[in-house]
Amino acid sequence: MNADFDTYRLSDEHEALREAVRALAEKEIAPFAAEVDEQARYPVEARDALVKAGFHAVHIPEEYGGEGADELAACIVIEEVARVCASSSLIPAVNGLGSIPILLSGSEELKQLVLSDIARGAGISYALSEREAGSDAASMRTRARRDGDDWILDGTKCWITNAGESTWYTVMAVTDPEKRANGISAFAVHRDDPGFEVGPKERKLGIAGSPTREIYFQGCRIPGDRIIGAEGTGFKTALRTLDHTRPTIGAQAVGIAQGALDVAIAYAKDRRQFGKAIAEFQGLQFMLADMAMKVEAARQLVYVAASRAERGEPNLGFISSAAKCMASDVAMSVTTDAVQVLGGAGYTRDFPVERMMRDAKITQIYEGTNQVQRMVMARALLK
């Protein structure tokens, strides 16, 4: 046995990061998770703790004041926060989603402006979807037109995570309707830009602590240099972004599932029926084994996808979609089984597994439904 054989093993730095984030999550985030869900309030305690520790956006490069961590590290942060509070994990997750288009395609001046602000603690959201343009995002109706040196945006975006809390918004808008997907451009909008407004919060099944709102552009004027990349390249940037961010949703799903599994194991050891702990019953042992097996398989797929994205490998579509799809299906399965392990107690809010089950569902829907993920995978296979 060669102890120095480190192929396919997380680095010491990644393991140390996990320990640090888990300690912070247990101390600063977990105690407020139930209250955040019950009151459907933004997890300010989590935000403050993550910003103070530099974990709110670890992927921001050092030249913009960030930590300069890789995409696998970003997934580990999200996973460990999601293990105790899915709503809070959307702080680092959405900071990644909103900023990666700028990292991929933005000018140096725009990177300095926006990414440096995020590194200092500002949040950024991502605005692609519309009511009539969800999975069919290329059918969006939000428009952007030139007016002198500026751009004027008009339209509505929906399902915007952390809207109202974020300082910046990465917005996709049509600049040339005749070109369909090739006529979509990306822009960085600041919450103080004239003509920008935020709508009321959606009432949701899960992730209640992360506000989801519509955002409105009514003659919203932004400087001309806030376009992200060249005109007409916004949709391509959006698709490239998803190759990098779908594994982060997989990481969130893995974290939720791991949290539910941890609760189920502890409960099974403590709960006694028929004169012994229910963990001694083989039927329940098989449930726990299957749950853990699924979580570990999903985790490894997420880590592989994140690592390939970090290296900038070509043809990321399949692996990124597979990681997000499998992990979110696992999260739904494992949290449902965790509720079953706890029985009647699992169905109450006295234990966190019912919250985790509700939170898990969205991971099968956002950043592309799992039906869309399977379409992406199939196309890659048949290409």
C-alpha positions in Angstrom: 0.0 0.0 0.0 1.4 3.3 -1.1 0.3 6.2 1.2 1.7 8.7 -1.2 -0.7 7.5 -4.0 -2.9 10.6 -4.3 -4.6 10.0 -7.7 -8.3 10.8 -7.4 -8.0 12.2 -3.9 -8.9 15.7 -2.8 -6.0 17.9 -1.9 -5.1 18.8 1.6 -6.3 22.3 0.8 -9.7 21.1 -0.3 -10.1 19.0 2.8 -9.0 21.9 5.1 -11.5 24.1 3.3 -14.3 21.5 4.0 -13.4 21.4 7.7 -13.4 25.2 7.9 -16.7 25.6 6.1 -18.4 22.8 8.1 -17.3 24.4 11.4 -18.6 27.8 10.3 -21.9 26.3 9.0 -22.5 24.3 12.2 -21.7 27.3 14.4 -23.0 30.3 12.5 -25.7 29.0 10.1 -27.3 25.8 11.4 -28.8 27.5 14.6 -30.8 29.8 12.4 -31.9 27.4 9.6 -35.3 26.4 11.0 -36.2 30.0 11.8 -35.1 31.2 8.4 -37.4 28.6 6.8 -40.3 29.2 9.2 -40.2 33.0 8.8 -39.2 32.9 5.1 -36.6 35.5 5.8 -33.2 36.1 4.2 -30.4 34.4 6.2 -28.5 37.5 7.2 -26.5 35.6 9.8 -25.2 33.2 7.1 -24.5 36.1 4.7 -22.5 38.0 7.3 -20.6 34.9 8.4 -19.8 33.8 4.8 -18.6 37.3 3.8 -16.5 37.7 6.9 -14.8 34.3 6.2 -14.4 35.0 2.5 -16.6 32.0 1.6 -19.4 33.9 -0.1 -17.7 33.9 -3.5 -14.5 31.9 -3.2 -14.2 31.7 -7.0 -13.4 35.4 -7.5 -9.8 35.6 -8.7 -7.2 37.2 -6.5 -6.6 40.1 -8.9 -10.1 41.3 -8.1 -9.8 40.9 -4.4 -11.2 37.4 -4.2 -9.9 34.1 -2.8 -9.0 32.7 -6.2 -10.3 29.2 -5.4 -11.0 26.6 -8.1 -14.5 25.3 -9.1 -14.1 22.2 -7.0 -13.5 24.4 -3.9 -16.6 26.4 -4.7 -18.6 23.2 -4.9 -17.3 22.1 -1.5 -18.3 25.4 0.1 -21.9 25.1 -1.4 -22.2 21.5 -0.3 -21.2 22.1 3.2 -23.5 25.1 3.7 -26.4 23.2 2.0 -25.8 20.4 4.5 -27.3 22.6 7.2 -29.3 25.2 5.3 -30.1 25.1 1.6 -31.4 28.7 1.5 -28.0 29.9 2.8 -26.1 27.8 0.2 -27.7 29.9 -2.5 -25.5 32.9 -1.4 -22.3 31.4 -2.7 -24.1 29.4 -5.4 -25.8 32.4 -7.0 -22.8 34.7 -6.6 -21.1 32.1 -8.8 -24.0 31.9 -11.3 -24.2 35.7 -11.6 -20.5 36.4 -11.9 -19.3 33.6 -14.1 -20.7 35.3 -17.3 -18.5 38.3 -16.5 -15.5 36.1 -15.8 -16.0 34.3 -19.1 -16.9 37.2 -21.4 -16.6 40.5 -19.6 -14.1 43.3 -20.3 -11.3 43.9 -17.9 -13.0 47.2 -16.8 -16.2 45.4 -16.1 -14.5 42.7 -14.2 -12.7 45.3 -12.0 -16.0 47.1 -11.4 -18.3 44.1 -10.6 -16.0 41.3 -9.4 -14.2 43.6 -7.0 -17.5 44.6 -5.5 -18.6 41.0 -5.1 -15.3 40.2 -3.4 -16.0 42.9 -0.9 -19.4 41.3 0.0 -21.8 42.5 -2.6 -24.2 39.9 -4.1 -25.0 39.3 -7.7 -28.1 37.5 -9.3 -28.7 36.0 -12.7 -31.6 37.0 -14.9 -32.3 34.7 -17.8 -35.8 33.2 -17.4 -39.1 34.9 -18.2 -42.7 33.7 -17.6 -43.0 32.6 -21.2 -39.3 31.7 -21.7 -38.2 29.2 -19.1 -36.7 26.1 -20.7 -37.2 27.9 -24.0 -35.0 30.8 -22.9 -34.2 31.9 -26.4 -37.8 33.1 -26.7 -37.2 35.9 -24.2 -38.9 39.2 -24.8 -36.8 41.6 -22.6 -35.2 44.1 -25.0 -32.1 46.2 -24.9 -31.6 49.1 -27.4 -28.8 51.6 -27.8 -29.4 55.3 -26.9 -26.2 57.2 -27.5 -23.5 55.7 -25.5 -26.0 53.9 -23.2 -28.3 50.9 -23.3 -32.0 51.1 -22.5 -33.6 47.9 -21.1 -37.3 47.1 -21.1 -39.0 43.9 -19.9 -39.5 41.5 -17.0 -37.4 38.6 -15.7 -38.8 36.0 -13.3 -37.5 33.4 -10.8 -34.6 35.6 -9.9 -32.9 34.1 -6.9 -31.9 36.6 -4.1 -33.5 39.5 -6.1 -33.8 42.4 -3.8 -30.8 41.4 -1.8 -28.2 41.5 -4.6 -26.4 44.6 -5.7 -25.7 43.4 -9.2 -27.8 41.5 -11.8 -26.5 39.7 -14.9 -29.3 40.2 -17.4 -29.9 38.6 -20.8 -31.9 40.8 -23.3 -32.7 40.8 -27.0 -30.7 43.3 -29.0 -31.6 42.0 -32.4 -35.0 40.1 -32.6 -34.3 38.9 -36.1 -31.4 36.7 -35.0 -33.2 34.8 -32.3 -30.5 33.2 -30.0 -27.8 35.1 -31.8 -29.5 38.4 -31.1 -29.3 38.1 -27.3 -26.8 40.1 -25.4 -25.7 40.1 -21.7 -25.6 43.1 -19.4 -24.5 44.0 -15.9 -27.3 46.0 -14.1 -26.9 47.7 -10.8 -29.8 47.9 -8.4 -29.5 51.7 -8.3 -29.8 52.0 -12.1 -32.8 54.2 -13.0 -35.7 52.2 -14.3 -34.8 49.0 -12.4 -37.4 47.7 -9.9 -37.9 44.5 -7.8 -41.2 42.7 -7.4 -42.8 40.9 -4.4 -41.4 37.6 -3.2 -42.8 34.4 -4.5 -44.3 32.0 -2.0 -42.4 28.8 -2.4 -42.4 25.1 -1.3 -38.8 25.2 -0.2 -35.7 27.4 0.0 -38.0 29.9 1.8 -35.1 31.9 3.1 -33.8 32.7 -0.3 -36.1 35.4 -1.9 -37.3 34.7 -5.4 -38.8 37.7 -7.2 -39.5 39.2 -10.6 -37.4 42.1 -11.7 -38.6 44.9 -13.9 -36.9 47.1 -16.5 -38.8 50.2 -17.4 -36.6 52.3 -19.6 -33.7 51.1 -17.5 -30.6 53.1 -18.5 -27.1 51.6 -18.1 -23.7 52.7 -19.4 -22.7 51.3 -22.7 -19.6 49.6 -21.2 -21.8 47.4 -19.0 -22.5 45.0 -21.9 -20.9 41.6 -21.1 -18.9 40.5 -24.2 -19.8 41.4 -27.7 -23.3 42.2 -28.8 -25.2 39.1 -29.8 -23.0 36.7 -27.7 -25.2 36.7 -24.6 -26.9 33.4 -25.1 -23.7 31.6 -25.9 -22.3 33.0 -22.7 -25.3 31.8 -20.8 -24.9 28.3 -22.1 -21.2 28.3 -21.3 -22.0 29.6 -17.8 -24.3 26.6 -17.2 -21.6 24.2 -18.0 -19.7 25.7 -15.1 -22.6 26.2 -12.7 -24.7 23.1 -13.1 -22.2 21.1 -11.0 -22.7 23.7 -8.2 -26.4 22.9 -8.1 -25.3 19.3 -7.9 -23.1 20.2 -5.0 -26.1 21.9 -3.3 -28.2 18.8 -3.8 -25.4 16.6 -2.4 -25.2 18.8 0.6 -28.9 18.6 1.3 -28.9 14.8 0.9 -25.9 14.5 3.2 -27.6 16.6 5.8 -30.7 14.4 5.7 -28.6 11.2 5.8 -26.8 12.5 8.9 -30.0 13.2 10.7 -31.5 9.8 9.7 -28.4 7.9 10.9 -28.4 9.7 14.3 -32.1 9.2 14.7 -32.0 5.5 13.8 -29.3 4.9 16.5 -31.3 6.7 19.1 -34.9 5.6 18.4 -35.9 2.4 20.1 -38.8 0.0 19.1 -39.4 -3.6 20.0 -36.7 -3.3 22.7 -33.8 -2.2 20.5 -32.6 0.7 18.3 -34.3 0.8 14.9 -30.8 0.9 13.4 -30.5 -2.8 14.3 -33.3 -3.7 11.9 -31.9 -5.0 8.6 -34.7 -3.4 6.5 -33.7 0.0 7.8 -30.0 -0.7 7.5 -30.6 -1.4 3.8 -32.3 2.0 3.4 -29.4 3.8 5.0 -26.9 1.9 2.9 -28.7 2.8 -0.3 -29.0 6.4 0.8 -25.3 6.7 1.5 -24.4 4.9 -1.7 -26.4 7.3 -3.8 -25.0 10.4 -2.0 -21.4 9.2 -2.5 -22.0 8.4 -6.2 -23.5 11.8 -6.7 -20.7 13.6 -4.9 -18.0 11.9 -7.0 -19.8 12.8 -10.2 -20.2 16.4 -9.1 -16.5 16.6 -8.2 -15.5 15.2 -11.6 -17.7 17.6 -13.4 -16.4 20.6 -11.4 -12.8 19.5 -12.0 -13.3 19.1 -15.8 -14.9 22.6 -15.9 -12.0 24.1 -14.0 -9.6 22.6 -16.5 -11.7 24.1 -19.3 -12.2 20.9 -21.1 -14.3 20.9 -24.2 -17.7 19.3 -24.5 -18.7 19.9 -20.9 -22.4 19.6 -21.6 -22.9 16.0 -20.8 -20.9 15.8 -17.6 -22.3 19.0 -16.2 -25.9 18.0 -16.9 -25.2 14.5 -15.6 -23.9 15.8 -12.3 -26.7 18.2 -11.8 -29.4 15.7 -12.8 -28.1 12.7 -10.8 -27.3 14.7 -7.7 -30.7 16.4 -7.6 -32.6 13.1 -8.2 -30.5 11.7 -5.4 -31.4 14.6 -3.1 -35.1 14.1 -3.7 -34.8 10.3 -3.1 -32.6 10.5 0.0 -34.6 13.3 1.7 -37.8 11.4 1.1 -36.3 8.3 2.6 -34.9 10.3 5.6 -38.5 11.4 6.4 -39.5 7.8 6.2 -36.7 6.7 8.6 -37.9 9.2 11.1 -41.6 8.2 10.6 -44.1 10.5 12.1 -41.3 12.6 13.7 -39.9 13.2 10.2 -43.1 14.7 9.0 -43.0 17.4 11.7 -41.0 20.6 11.9 -39.3 19.4 15.1 -36.8 17.7 12.8 -35.1 19.2 9.7 -35.7 16.4 7.2 -39.1 17.7 6.1 -37.4 21.0 5.3 -34.6 19.3 3.5 -37.2 17.3 1.5 -38.9 20.5 0.5 -35.7 22.2 -0.3 -34.4 19.3 -2.4 -37.2 19.6 -4.9 -36.0 22.8 -6.5 -32.7 21.2 -7.4 -34.5 19.1 -10.0 -36.0 22.3 -11.5 -33.7 25.3 -11.6 -30.7 25.8 -13.8 -32.6 23.6 -16.3 -35.2 20.9 -15.4 -33.9 17.4 -15.2 -35.9 16.7 -18.3 -33.8 19.3 -20.1 -30.7 17.8 -18.6 -31.5 14.5 -20.1 -32.1 16.2 -23.5 -28.7 17.8 -23.2 -27.1 14.5 -22.4 -28.9 12.6 -25.2 -27.8 15.2 -27.7 -24.2 14.9 -26.6 -24.4 11.1 -27.0 -26.0 11.2 -30.4 -24.0 14.1 -31.8 
